[in-house]
Amino acid sequence: MTMTCTATVLIDDARTRVTRFDFAPGQQTGWHTHELDYVITAITECRMRLQEPDGQTREVTVPAGSAYARAKGVKHNVINAGSAPMSFVEVEIR
């Protein structure tokens, strides 16, 4: 059985959508395509396993308090590959 993370929408207005994602170890987002440019800010250290459409899987660690930006069109499944809960905030730009 696939365990899905908790996604809590904090802001959803004409300019942005801000969502907090909380994952227990092993939980995932499920496959999705980003339809907007976005910025991720890690609340905790995030040990992410990223499954990509070409069948490749890669692991990255995003330190707590750091951020990165991506353009729309990214398609992936994000899994908590660590042994501790992880959380990040995603800001989508309309």
C-alpha positions in Angstrom: 0.0 0.0 0.0 1.3 3.4 -1.0 1.4 6.0 1.9 0.9 9.5 0.7 2.3 12.6 2.5 0.1 15.3 4.0 -0.3 18.4 1.8 -1.7 21.5 3.6 -2.6 24.5 1.4 -1.6 27.6 3.4 -2.3 30.3 0.8 -4.2 30.1 -2.6 -4.7 33.4 -4.2 -4.3 35.1 -7.6 -0.5 35.3 -7.3 0.6 32.2 -5.4 -0.3 28.9 -4.0 1.7 27.9 -0.9 1.5 24.3 0.4 3.2 22.6 3.3 4.2 19.0 2.7 4.8 16.7 5.7 6.2 13.1 5.2 6.7 10.3 7.6 9.6 8.0 6.5 8.6 6.2 3.3 5.7 8.5 2.5 5.5 10.0 -1.0 3.7 12.7 -3.0 2.6 10.3 -5.8 3.4 11.1 -9.4 2.6 14.6 -10.4 3.5 17.3 -13.0 4.2 20.8 -11.8 2.0 23.2 -13.9 3.6 26.3 -12.4 7.1 27.5 -11.6 7.9 26.8 -8.0 10.2 27.3 -5.0 10.8 24.7 -2.3 12.0 25.7 1.2 13.1 22.9 3.5 11.7 23.1 7.1 13.6 20.0 8.1 16.5 18.2 6.5 14.8 16.5 3.5 16.4 13.2 2.3 14.4 12.9 -1.0 14.3 10.0 -3.4 13.1 11.3 -6.7 11.5 8.9 -9.2 11.6 10.4 -12.7 9.6 9.5 -15.8 12.6 7.9 -17.6 12.7 5.3 -14.9 15.7 6.8 -13.2 15.7 7.3 -9.4 18.1 9.7 -7.6 18.5 10.7 -4.0 19.2 14.3 -2.8 19.5 15.8 0.6 18.1 19.4 1.0 19.4 20.9 4.3 16.9 22.5 6.6 16.4 26.2 5.8 17.7 26.0 2.3 15.6 26.5 -0.9 15.7 25.8 -4.6 13.6 26.8 -7.6 12.3 24.8 -10.6 10.5 25.7 -13.8 7.0 24.3 -14.6 6.9 21.0 -16.3 8.8 18.9 -13.8 7.3 15.5 -13.5 8.3 13.2 -10.6 7.4 11.3 -7.4 9.0 12.5 -4.2 9.6 9.9 -1.4 11.0 10.5 2.1 14.1 8.3 1.9 15.3 9.2 5.4 14.5 7.6 8.8 13.0 10.8 10.2 9.9 12.9 9.3 10.6 15.6 6.7 8.7 18.8 5.8 9.0 21.5 3.2 7.0 24.4 1.9 6.3 24.8 -1.8 5.5 28.2 -3.3 3.9 28.1 -6.7 4.1 31.3 -8.8 1.1 32.1 -11.0 
